[in-house]
Amino acid sequence: MKKLLVSFLAVFLMAGFSYAADDVDLQELKKQIQDLQQQVDMMSNFVNKSTRHTAQDKLNLSVELRTRLDSIQYKNLRRLNDFSSDMMQLWMSDSLINSSGSANSFDANNDMWNDAFTSTYMANFGSLMQKPEIVGMLVNMGAPNPQNNPQGYQQFAMTAFANMLADRSVTPQELGGITTAFNNIDPEKADSNNDVMFTNKLRLRLSSKINNNVSFNGRLTMYKAFGEATNIRFYNGNFNSMHLDGNSAAVPTDDSVHVERAYFVYKNRLGPVDWHFSFGRRPSTYGPPMGMHENAVQGGSPLAHIIQWNFDGGSLGFNYEKYYDTWDLASMLKFCYGQGFEGQWGTANPFNAQADVNDVNLFGIIAKLAVNGKYELWYNWAHAYGVTDGFTGLVAMPFTVHGTDYTLDGKYDEYTLEPNYSGYVSRFEPMSKIGDLDMHTVLFQAENFGFKWFVSGAMSKSNPDGRSSNAMFQFMGQDKMVDDTPGYSFWAGIMTPELPFTNGKLGVEYNHGSKYWTSMTAGEDALVGSKIATRGDVYEVYYHQPIVGNNFFATLGYMHYDYEYTNSGSPIGQPKKIEDATAFDTMVPVVDKVDQWYLQATYRY
């Protein structure tokens, strides 16, 4: 527009100059040009402001960019030792047992076993065969007493296990023998470090308002690890190694942008009560009391102690506020609905008469009572109907298991293992309903003398119903929902007011989860895994240093995870003491203790 006006005026002046050059001196012409230029600038500014104002009347944008450095040290990680790892690798590649009846390239002496394996691990194998549970199993199979006939026992054991491992297809009886053997092998304890990992997290916040009754909010998120170019990861036993709807914006991947939130709100007033309803992709992460940790105001609706999981759904809420002489009482009651899995779209279930999978629906109630804006008491109940044995997602499995159910009783009669050395991506989807899940939490948070603090307690209880039809879960003996024994969790934190000289704020948090504690917090921004889901203890300290107020600040933090039980965060499979984990439990590595340092800079405006 500005260029157009300037061009028009230039042509106009040139024309005027050609007809009146003799009557107008040069100084007068310069003054006229300056005056006209000022008018053009004023018109241009007016047009720009008007255009910008019109756009902002419809949509407001704000941005948050966080660059973060993490350093993670895993201590006493449980994993297969060399003996069991090499046995698995050779078995998977059909080079552990020679069942051809004649010598071949890896079995020159024709004793059925891989020559390199027996020469390297014969002592380990002999020791394993002397374990009381193995002796009992083999004697029941017809082996001679090892005390009376050690050579005969050894030969029987070698032949028996050679038959079990002759190929990658095993019967339940053979699987029982293999499981018994691996349960008598101690896993290896090892440390593993990722000393430097950089990530960028970009959030574009959108808001729009038609009038005082109807509005829209959204958040688009890119969460990228430096140098990462895919959103598919190898499965490591943790939810954050799977690309799911619930954590798509919470795990570092490539430069893909995900819709983390998008919902409209209609609100109105009925007598003294404000009410509203909302539908869309819910603000279901970073709820209270995550504000201290994020150095932000309340960012979500469900309480973060039980739910941090992106899902689609709706809510109906009521607010009531009453002013008294010296205090202000505010209350809120909200009914929430969400869907964790769509069972009839994108799967084969609608066409399978035997499919026992349907939608996973979530229902919850959130209530809050606040006094003077300083003291808040929250309660949140959530119920998940028809929890399935997983969610739709993509992952690269280290190996896959296929099952064959000859007897049609729902339990596989033969398992076949397939290695995935090439890293092929698998679509993972639920196959069975395994039960319901209830979660409750009560939160009290307050501010006194500038200190913000909170205490929160939570309980979970499952209602197991059915078993997984997934051959992998049956093979691993993890095909049923976690036991219905209630699980408990405690979470507390405190943050200082602005400190002298630096104006920074120091925060400390601690949380503990019991053996059967189960939460839906896979959408938590946590590289190690959801700290809230931990069956064990987590300690965290962080320091927020403002650089340009809260619009640009740095955070330095440290976390220590001390897991006590396996399967943290998973509603399927039975937890087991970390110290009691065997080689069979550690086919996928089990994390014990983790130290994590992080330093981040956040631009938020």
N, C-alpha and C positions, 0 to 999 in steps of 0.2 A: 504494500500500500504506500509506504513512504517513498519508495523509488518511483512509483507511478506519479505521485504528486510533484516530486521534484522535477521529473521529466516534463510534466505539463507546464509547470511554471517557467522552466528554462525556455521552452518553445515560445511561451507567451512573451517573455522578456525580449527574446531575440527578434520576434516580430515587431514588438513595440519599438525596439532600438532602430530597426531598419527604416521606420517611417519618421522617427523624431530625433535622429542622431544629432541633427544640427542644433536642437533646442535644449537638450539635456546634457549637463556636464557629467564627467566620469564619477565624481564624488557622490552626486545625487543617485546615480545608478547603483553604486555600491551600497548606499543606505537602503535603497529599495530592496535589493537582494537580501540584505541582512534581515530586514523586517519580515520579508516573505519567508525566509528560512525559519525564523522563530515561529511563524504561524504554522508552517509545515510540521515542525517538531511538536508543537502543542497538539495539532490534529493527530499526529502519529501516536503520541503518548495516550491520547484519549481513546484511540481505536484499540491499542494494545491492552489498556486497563479494562476497557469494556469487554473485549474478547475474553481476557483472562477471568474477569468476574463472572461472565456467563458460563464459562467452563467449570469454575469452582462452585457455582451454584448447583451443579449436577454431580460433581465428583471431586473429592479431596484425596490427595495422595500424600503419603509420608514414607520414609525409607529407613531401614535399619540394616547396617552392614557390620558384621562381626568377623574379625580375623583372629584366629585362635591357634595357639601352639599347645599341644599336649605331649606329655612324656609319661609313658605307662610302663610299669615294671610288674610283671606277674611273678609271684613267689610260690614255690612248691606246687606248681601246676602238675596235676595228675594226668599221665598219658601212658600209652603202651610202652613197655620197655623193649629193648632190641629183640629179645627172644620172641615175645608175642607179636611185635610189629612185623618182623621178618616172616614169621609163620603166616600172618594174615596176608602179607604182600605176595608170598609164594603161592598160597592157596588161591587167592584172587586171580593169579595169572596162570593157574593150572600147571604149576611147576613145583608143587610141594610133594605130591604123590604121583608115582608112576604106576598106573593101573593097566598098562598095555601087556604086561606079562613078559616083556623082554627089555633088555637094557636100552637106554636112550641117552640123549645128550646130558641130562642132569642126574641120571641114575645109572652110572656105569657099572656098579656092582649088582644091579638088578635086585635090590632089597626093598623096592617100592618107594623109599624115601629119598628126597633130594640129598645128594652126597654132601654138598656144601653145608646144608642145614644140619645134618647129623654130625658132621665133623666140628661144626662151630658150637652147636647147642646140645650135644648129647648129654653133657653134665646137667644142663638145665632141665632137659626132658626127663632124665632119670630122677632128679630131685622132685619134679612135679608128680611123677608116678608114685612116689612114696607118701604123698599127702593122704591122710586117713580117709578123706572123702573120696578120693580117686581110687584108693585101694578097695574101699567098700563097694564102689560102683563096678569095678572090674571083676572083683570076686563074685558079685551077683551075676555077672555076665558069663562066669565059668572059668575065670582065671585061677591058677593055682595060688596057694597061700605064699606070699612073697617071703615069709620067714623060712618056709620049708623048701621052696624051690625058686630062688631069686632069678635064675636065668630063664626058667619057664615063664615066670610072671612077666619079666621084661619083654620076652618075645611075644607073649599074648598082648601086652599093652601096646607094643609097636604095631602089631597087626590090627588090633581093634581100632586104634586111632587112625591108622592108614585107611581103613574101610570108612570111617566117619568122614574123613577129609578127601576121599577119592575124587570127588568132583564138587562143584559149587552148589549142587542141589542136595539139601539135607532134609531128612524126615524129622518130625518132632522128637523122636527118640535120639536120633543122632545130634540134633540141636541140644537136647538135654545133656548129652555127654560133653559136647563142646563147651556149653555154658558152664558145666561143672569144672571143666579144666581151666577155663579163663577166670572163673571165680576163685581159683586157688593160685592165681598168679598175682603177685603184688605189682601195682602200677609203678612206673618210674616217677620220681619227684624231680621236677626241673624248673628252672627259671627261664623266663622269656621276656625280652624287652622290646618295646617300640619307643626308642628314645626321643624321636622327633616326628611329630605328625602335625601338619598344618591343615587347617580347614577354613573355608569361607562360608558364611551363612548370610544370605541376602533375603530380606523380607520387604515386600512392597505392601503397604497397608492402604486399603481403599475404603472410603466411606461416602455414602450418598444419602440425601435426605429429601424426600418429596415434600413433606410438611412436618409438623410437630408430631404426627401420628405414625408415619411410615418412614422407615430408614433401612439402609443396607450397610453391612460391614463385610469386608473380605480381607484375606491375607494370602499373598502368593509368595512361595518360599523356594529358594534354591539353596541347597546345603551340599557343598562340594568339598571333597578331599583334594588337596593339591595333587595333581598328576593322575587323578582317577578319571576314567572315561566310560564307566559302565555302572549300572545300578544293581548288577547281579554279583552276589558274593558267595564264597564257599561256606557251607553250613558248619558252624562251630559249636552248636548246641545252644546258642543264644538267639532270642527273637530278632535281635538287631542284625543278624546275618541273613535274614530273609526280607525280601521286598514285599511288604504287605500294605494294604490300604490303611491300616492303623498306625503305621510308622513311616509312611512314604516321605514325610517332610521332616522327620526326626533323626534320620541316619545319613551320614555323609555318603554321597554317591558321586554322580557326574554333574554336569551343569543343567540338568533338567529342572524345570520350574513346576512345582506342584501347588495345587489349590489346597492350602492348609485350612482355610476358613472361607465360607461364603454363605451368608444367611441374611434374611430380611426380618425385621421386627415391626409388628404393628402394636401400638400401645394406646391406651385410652384410660378413662377414669370412670369408676362406678361408685358414686357417693364419695366416701373418704378413702376408697381403695384404688390404687393404680394397678392396672392389669395389662398384660401383654401376651402375645403369642409369637412364635418364631419358627421358621423352617429353613432347612439348608444344611450345609456342612458345618457342623457344630464347633463352637469355641471350647473344645473338650480337652485341652491341654493347658498346662501352666496355671491351673486354678489355685485358690488359696491352699496353703500359705506360701506359694512359690515366689511371691512378690519380692521378698527380701533377697532371695538368692539371685533373682533376675535383675535386681535394682530397678524394678518397674512397679507400676500399680497392678492391681489384680488383672490377670490376663486371661482367665478362663472361668467356666462356670462350675463343673463338678469339682469336688475337692480332690486335690492332687494325690492325696494319700491312697485313694482306691482307683481313680480313673485318670489316666493320661493316654488317651487312645483316640485318634482321629476317626470320627464316624459321622454318618449322615442321619438326620432325624429332626426332631422338633421339641418345643417346650411351651408350657403355659405357666405364667408366673403372676404372682400377686405381691404388691408392696403396700405396706401401711406404715405411716410415720405419725407419731404423736409428740407434741411439744409440751413439756411441763415447765414448772418455774425454773428449775435449775438443771434439767437434763432433757435430752432428746432420745426418744425411743423409736427405733426403726426395726421393722421386721419384714421378712421376705419368705415366701413359700413358692416353690417351683416344682412342677411335674415335668419330667423329661422322658423322651422316647428316642431310641436310636436303633440302628440296624448294623450288626457287626459282620453279617455275611448274607448275601443273596443266594439262596440255594437253588433257584429255578432258572437262573439266567447265566449262560456261559458255562454250564456244566452238563454232564450227561444224565444228571439225576431225573429230569422230567421224563426221560424215555426209558428209565430203568425201573421196572416194577419192584425190584428188591432194594432200591435205594432207601436208606434210612436217614436221609439228610434233608433238612428244611432250613428256612431262614433262622438266623440267630438274632433274636430281638432283646433289646435292653430296655428296662424301665427303671426310673429312679425318682427319688424325692429329695429335694435340697431345701433346707430351712435355715434361716439366719435370724439372730436377735442381736441388735447392736445398740450400745448406749453411748451417746455423745460422740460417736464416730471413733472412739478409742478402744472400746471393749466389744469384741465380737464372739458370739457363740454360734457354731455351725454344726449341722447334722446332715449327713448324706447317706441314704440307703440306695443300693443299686442291686438289681436282680437281672441275671442273664438267663434267658429261657433257651433250652435246647442247645447248650454249648456243644460245638462240634470238635472233632479231633484235629483242630488246626483251622487255618484260614487260607483263602485263595492267595497265592503268591508265587514268586519265582525264586529259585535258588539253585546253586550247583552243589549237589550232594557228593561226598567222597565215594560213596558206593550206594547202590540201590538194591532193594530186596523185592523180589516178586513172589507171590504166594499162590498155591494151588489148593483149592478146597475140594478134595475128591469126595468127601462124605457129606458135603452140603450142610455142615453143622455150624458154619460161621467161623470155624477155626481152621487155619491152613494146615494141610497134611504134608506139604512140601514147600521148602523155601529155596529160592535160587538167588544167589548173590551176583551182582554185576558191578565190577569196578568202574569208576568214572575218571580214568586217568586224563582224559582230554578235556574235562571241565564242561561237559555238556549241561545246558540249562534245563532244569525240570520245572514243569508247572506243578505246583503243589496245591491240592484242594482237599477239603474235608471229605471224608468217606462215611462217617458215622456220627450219630448223636451220642454223647457220652454222659450227659446229665445237666443239672442246673447249678448256678453259683450265686450265692448271696454275699454282699459286702456291706459293712456298716462302718462309719467313722464319725467321730466327734472331735471338733477342733475348737480350741479357745485361743484367740490371739489378741494382743493388747499392745499399748504403747504407754510406758511410764518413764518420766524423766528423760524422754528422748530415746530410750531403749525400746526397740520393737522386739517382741518375743512371742513364741507360740508353743503350745503342747497339743499333741494330737494322738488319739488312740484309734485303732481300727481292728475289725474282726472279719474273717472270711469263713464261709462254711459251704462245702460242696454237697451236692445230692447226686452221687454217681448213679447212672442209669444206662446200662449198655456198655459195649466194648468197641474199640476201634477196629475197623476192617482193613486198616492200613497194614500191609505185610511187614513193613519196617518196624512199626510199633509192636506188633505181635512178636516178631523176631527178637526185639530187644526186651521183651517182657514189660513194656511200658504202654499197654493198650487200654488202660482204664483210668478214669478220672482220679485225681488225688483223693485220698481217704477223707471221709466226712468228719473227721476230727476237726474241731474249729482251729483256725490259725489266727494268730494275733500279731499286731505290729504296734510299735511306739515310735513317735517322731517328735523331736523338740529342737528349737533353735532360738537364737538371740542375736541381735545386731545392735551395735553401738550407735549413738548419734554421731554427728560429724566430729571428728577428732581435732584437737588443736593443731595448728600449723598447717596440716595437710588437707583438712576438710574431708578426709576419707572416712569410710565406714567399714568396720570389722565385724564379720559374722561367723558364727559357729553353729553347726548342726550335727545331730546324731540320730540315727534310726536303727531299730532292731526288729527283725522278723523271726517268728518261731518256725518250727519244722513244717507245718502245714499252711503257713501264711501264703495267700494267693491274691494278687492284685492284677488289675488290667492297666499296667503302666508302661507298656512297650513303646508308647509314643514319647517317653521321656528322652530328652536330649542327653544321652549318656553313652560314651564309646565303649565302656567296659560292660555295661548292662544297667538296667534300671536300678538305681540305688534303693528306691522305695520297695522294690520287689525282693530285695535280698533276704534270704533266709540265713540270718547272721547279723553282723554289725557293720555299720558304715559311719565313719567319722569324717567331717568335712569342715574346713576353715577357709574363708575367702575374704578378700579385701578389695573394696571398690574405691578407686581413686579418680575423682572428677578431674577432667582436664578443661572442658568447656561445660561446666555444670553437669547435668545428667544427659546432655545431648552428645557428649563425647567423653567417654571414660574408659579407664583400664581396670581389669580385674585380675588379681593373682590368687590362685586357690590350690588347695591340696586335699586329696581324698584318700582314705584308707578303707578298703573293703576287706572284711574278714568273714568269708562264707563259712557256714557251719553245716549246711545241708545242700545236696544237689538239687537240680531242676528249679532253681529260683525263677519265679515269674511264670512257670508253666502250669496250666491246670491239669495236665495229663502226666501220668507216671508218678511213682511213689518216691518221695524224697529219701535220701540215704545220707548218713553221716559222711562227711568228706573223708575223714580218717579211716572209714571202713570201706571206701570205694575199692573195687578190684579192677583187674584188667578188663573184664567184661563191661564194667560201668564206665570205663574210660576209653572205649573205642572212639568216642568223641571226647576230646580233652575236657577235664573238669577243673574249674578255677578254684583256688583256695584263698590266697591273699593277693591283694593288688594295691600298689601305691601309684597314685596318679597326680601329677602336677600339671597345672594349666595357667597360661597367661594369655589374656585376650584384650583386644581393643574394640570398643563398640561405638559406632556412629549411629545416633538415633535422632531423627528430626523429621 
